[in-house]
């Protein structure tokens, strides 16, 4: 059951982060899920309280979203030389 929750929440978080960072047209559902899961990990490392360690709450969802946005900003910075 935990894997399904990771995939669903990762997809939603990755999709929202890609909309915020304006990369939604370049990504498919698979990449959104990957960005969401890795973003949850990054957010958990930076801010603590990731979905990995506790149940899904608003704060863990926001930490995951911020982590995914940071991840997409770093990818954009490396690829294009600018955050957006």
Secondary structure, 3 states (H helix, E strand, C coil): CHHHHHHHHHHHHHHHHHHHCCCHHHCCHHHHHHHHHHHHHHHHHHHCCCCCCCCCCHHHHHHHHHHHHHHHHHHHHHHHCCCC
